[in-house]
Amino acid sequence: MTCYHCTLRGGTSPPAGKVLQQMASISLESGAAQLGVELTNEQRRALLAHLDLVDEWNTRFNLTAIRDRGQQITKHLLDSLTVRPWLRGEHIADIGSGAGFPGIPLAIVEPARRFALIESTGKKCRFLETVRDELALANIDVLQARAELSRPEVRYETVVARAVGPLEDLVRYAAPLLAGGGRLLAMKGRHPGAELAFGRELAPRHTPHRIIHRNSIPTLEAHRFRHRPV
């Protein structure tokens, strides 16, 4: 875990806030590189600006319990980027987007793809719209809807969800959103194990294959499991 603490001796010390910003930027760049993501300066600034907006709005209502910037980088930004290699197609949906993870970080590093952030809570939708507008992310659409009731005109090649309920329910919600041959990426903190025992009532076409990917998250002694029905 990255700890943002330093001691400056002698000479003229830069403002503490600037030092912390520089350290956060270095930590993010290093962690992303370990994931195979080479960030531009603009992308790095946008990712950290997203966290700044999370902190600002967190004073109004609860977006995340994680307040430490080092942990935010690891558990929000880098965790979001771990799913990037398995994105498929041009149209991606992030269901239950909340504070915008993983949808916004993915949209920042994948500007050629279009991301729909699907969120049922009005206040969180307003936050997502603010991030989109302030960071000028033209490839993001914010949709206020419950995922299970959403019926898009154009279905998505990839649907991604982070910590959104039991896997069986997620498959039910996501299946109507997926285009033919689409991919559901379920980000799970623990190996889904028993959750893979879907009930017989689930149509076989929803889960023809189940593949588990185990990903290490840079600077964190933890792993993220990707359940990928394809």
N, C-alpha and C positions, 0 to 999 in steps of 0.2 A: 504494500500500500504506500502510495506517495505521501510524504509528509512535507508540507510547505513551511519550512523553518530555515532561516539562515542568519548568520552573524556577519555583519559588515564592519571591518575595522580599518581605520585610517582613511584619509582622503574625504572626498565628498560622497556621501551615500545617496543613491537614488531613492525617491519616495518608496515607502514600503509597499504601497499598492501596486506600483509599477513592477517591483521585483516579483511580487506574487503573480502578476499577470504573465510576466516572462516565464516564470517557472511552470505555470499552468500550460502555457503554449508549448514549451519544450516537452512536458510530460505527454500532452496530447499528440504531438508530432511523433514522438518516439513510440508510443503505444500503437498508433495507427500504422506506423511503418512495420511493426511486428505482425500486424494483420494483413500486410501487403497493400496497404492504402497509403499512397503518397499524396499528402495534402498540399494544396496550394496555400499561399498566404491568405488569400481571400476565403478559402474554405475553412481554414483554421480560425480566422476571426469570426466567421459566421457561426461555427460550432460553439465557440466560447460565448458569443453574444446570445445564443439560445439559452445557455445556462444563466447568463445575467438576467434575462427576462424571466426565467423560472424563479430565480431568487426574488426578483421584484414582485412578481404576482403571488409568490408564496406567502407574502405578508397579508394578503387579502383573503385567500382561501388555500386549503391544503392541496398542493400539486404533487409534492414529494416529501418524504420524511428525511431524505438525504440532503444535508445542508453544507457539509464539508466539500470544498471545491475539488480536492483530490479524489474523493470518493465519487463525486458527480461525474468526473471525467471517466473514471474506471467503470462505474456501475451503470451509467447512463449512456455516455457517448461511445466509449469503446465497445461496450456490450451491444449497442445498437449496430455498430459496424461489423460485428462478427458474422452477421447474417448475409452480408453483401454478396459473397460468392454464389449463393443459391437463388438469387433473384432471377426471374425469368420474364422476358417480354418487356413491353413499354409501359403497361398500365399496372400499377401496384396499389394495393389497398392495405392500410394499417388499421385494423379494427380494434376498438377500445383504445384509441390513441392517447388519451389522457394528457400528459404534459408534452406529447409529441415524440415519444421514444417507442419504437425505433424510426418512425416515419420521417421526422424532420432531419436527423443526421444523415439518413440514407438519401433523402432528396438533395441535401447539400453536396454530397459526394457523387451523386448520379444525376446531373442536371438534364441529361437527355431522356430520362424516364419521367413519367407523370405519376404523382402519388396522391391518392385520396386518403385523407385522414378522417376516419369514421368514428364519431364520438357522440354519445347520447346526452351528455350533460352540457347545458347551454353555456355556463361560465367557462368550462374548459374549451368549448368551441371558440368563444371570444378570445381566449388566450391564444389558441392555435392560429386564429386569423391575425392577431397582433404580431405574432412571430413571423408569419408568412409575409405580412405587409412591411414590417420594419426591416426584414432581411431581404426583401425583394425576391422572394422565392416564387417565381412565376410558374414553376412546375408542381405546385401544391394546390389541391382543392380540399376545403374543409366541409364535411357533410355532417349535419346534426341528425343522427338517426341511430336507432338500435340496429346492430348488425344483422340480427335475425329477421328484421322487418325491411331491410334495405334491398331494393331491387333496381340495380343500376341499368341504364340503357345499354352501356357497353360493359361487359364483364371483364374481370381482371385476370391477367396471366399469372400473377402471384398475389396471394393474400398472406400477410404476416401478422402475427399476434404475439404479444409479450405479456405473459402472466395474466391471461384472460381465461379463468375458470378451467373446469375439467376438459380434457382433450375430446371426450365424446361430444360434449355440448359445442365445443369450438368447431368440430367437423360439421355438425348440423348447421350452425350459423353460417359457416364459410362456404359450404358447398354451392348454394345458389348464387354466390358472388363470383365463382370461378368460371373462366372460359374453358372450353374443351381443351384437355391436355394441360390445364392450369396446375399450379403448385401451391399448396398450403404449407407455410413455414411456422411451426408452433415453437416458440422459444420457451424452454422449460429449464428451471434452475436445477431440478433433480431429474435423474433418469425416469422417464414416464412409466416404466414398469407395468404395474397393474392397469394403468389407464389404456394400454394398448388392447386390452381385452374388451373390444367393443361389443355391444349387444347385437344379437342377430338381426334386430329390426333395422340396423343401419344398412342401407343399400350398399352392396359390394362395390358399386362404381365410385362411391365416395372415397374409399380407401383401398385401391387395388394393390398398393405396395406401401410398406412402412420402412423407412430408412432412418436410423439414428446417427446423427453426427455429434461428436463430443468436441467442443471447442474450449481452449483455454483463453481466459481474458487477461491481457497484459496487465501486470502490476497487482493482480488479484489472485490469491490462492483459492480459486474456485473455477468451476467449469459451467458452460452453458450447453445444454443438449438441444439439438434441433430435430424435431420430429417432422419428417418430410414425406407426406403421402404424395405420390406422383402417378 
